[in-house]
């Protein structure tokens, strides 16, 4: 095998390896990102979105997520597409039973930062300036509709 064919084979193998990581639960879309501040290293931290909409409590911690407290101090999280329309927040929680789900026995470790994710069925549904799909509001009336970043979480 010549050198260029060898390099192409290595590049292809690397691509397959990265794709395998994505299939194993890492975020694909990286819908919302932020920094994690003040969390202890030994805590089994996971992320979930929680909300109470139309009389229904919803929590979802099953989406792909990357939590990197050591290198970047941040996280990336895919947002679900099968939850009711309404307001949500991201919480960091201790996954007590290690099932990657936010359960009644799990402890929320993050403070409420006042920001909310809004899943809208149509433009301006819940707040002026929102678009169909996921949006981020800071509680001051400002809305982000494209890049949902700076959703920072601080430990309690």
C-alpha positions in Angstrom: 0.0 0.0 0.0 1.5 3.4 -1.0 1.7 6.3 1.5 -1.3 8.2 0.1 -3.6 5.1 0.1 -2.4 4.4 3.7 -3.4 8.0 4.8 -6.8 7.8 3.1 -7.4 4.5 5.0 -6.5 6.1 8.3 -8.7 9.1 7.6 -11.7 6.8 6.7 -11.1 4.8 9.9 -11.0 8.0 12.0 -14.3 9.1 10.4 -15.9 5.8 11.3 -14.6 6.0 14.8 -16.1 9.5 15.3 -19.4 8.4 13.8 -19.5 5.5 16.3 -19.0 8.0 19.1 -22.0 10.0 17.9 -24.1 6.9 17.7 -23.2 6.0 21.3 -25.0 9.0 22.7 -22.9 12.1 22.1 -24.8 15.1 20.8 -25.4 15.3 17.1 -27.1 18.8 16.8 -25.6 20.4 19.9 -28.7 22.5 20.3 -27.8 24.2 23.5 -24.4 24.9 25.1 -23.0 26.5 28.2 -20.5 26.5 31.0 -20.6 24.5 34.2 -19.3 26.3 37.2 -18.7 25.1 40.8 -19.6 21.4 40.4 -17.5 18.8 42.3 -15.5 16.4 40.2 -16.8 13.2 41.9 -20.5 13.9 41.3 -22.2 11.8 38.6 -23.6 14.8 36.7 -26.0 14.4 33.9 -28.3 17.0 32.2 -32.0 17.1 31.7 -34.6 19.5 30.5 -37.6 20.0 32.8 -40.9 21.9 32.3 -44.5 22.1 33.3 -46.8 22.8 30.3 -50.5 22.4 29.9 -50.8 20.7 33.3 -48.1 18.2 32.3 -44.7 17.9 34.0 -42.0 16.8 31.6 -38.4 15.8 32.2 -36.0 14.4 29.6 -32.4 13.5 30.4 -32.0 10.9 27.6 -30.7 13.2 24.9 -27.1 13.1 23.7 -24.9 15.3 25.8 -21.2 16.0 26.5 -20.1 17.3 29.9 -16.5 18.4 30.0 -15.8 19.9 33.5 -12.1 19.5 33.2 -10.9 20.7 29.7 -13.4 23.3 28.6 -15.7 23.6 31.6 -18.7 23.3 29.4 -21.4 21.1 28.0 -23.4 20.5 24.8 -26.9 19.1 24.7 -29.3 17.9 22.0 -32.9 18.9 22.7 -35.7 16.4 22.3 -38.3 16.7 19.6 -41.0 14.7 21.3 -42.0 16.9 24.2 -45.0 19.2 24.6 -44.7 22.8 23.4 -43.9 25.2 26.1 -41.2 26.5 28.5 -38.3 24.4 29.8 -35.0 24.8 31.7 -31.8 22.8 31.6 -30.8 21.3 35.0 -27.6 19.5 36.1 -28.5 16.6 38.3 -26.7 13.8 40.2 -27.7 10.5 38.5 -28.1 8.5 41.7 -29.0 5.2 40.0 -26.8 5.8 36.9 -29.7 5.2 34.5 -29.1 8.4 32.5 -32.6 9.6 33.3 -33.8 12.3 35.6 -35.8 10.4 38.2 -37.7 11.4 41.4 -34.7 10.4 43.6 -32.1 12.4 41.7 -30.9 15.7 43.2 -30.8 18.9 41.1 -27.3 20.3 41.5 -27.7 23.5 39.5 -29.2 26.9 40.4 -32.0 28.3 38.3 -30.3 30.8 36.0 -33.5 32.5 35.0 -33.2 31.5 31.3 -35.8 29.4 29.6 -35.9 27.2 26.5 -39.1 27.6 24.6 -40.4 25.0 22.2 -42.9 26.8 19.9 -45.3 25.3 17.4 -45.4 28.6 15.5 -43.7 32.0 15.4 -44.5 34.3 18.4 -46.5 31.5 20.1 -45.4 32.1 23.7 -43.2 35.3 23.4 -42.7 37.9 20.8 -39.7 37.1 18.6 -39.8 33.3 19.0 -39.7 31.2 15.9 -41.1 27.7 15.3 -38.9 25.2 17.2 -36.5 25.7 20.1 -35.7 29.3 21.3 -33.9 30.7 24.3 -35.1 33.6 26.4 -33.1 35.3 29.2 -36.0 36.5 31.2 -35.5 40.1 30.1 -37.5 39.7 26.9 -34.4 38.9 24.7 -34.8 35.8 22.5 -32.2 33.7 20.7 -33.6 31.6 17.9 -30.6 30.2 16.1 -27.6 29.6 18.4 -28.8 28.7 21.8 -25.5 29.3 23.7 -24.4 30.8 27.0 -26.9 28.7 28.9 -24.5 28.6 31.8 -25.2 26.4 34.9 -23.8 27.2 38.4 -23.8 24.7 41.3 -26.1 25.4 44.2 
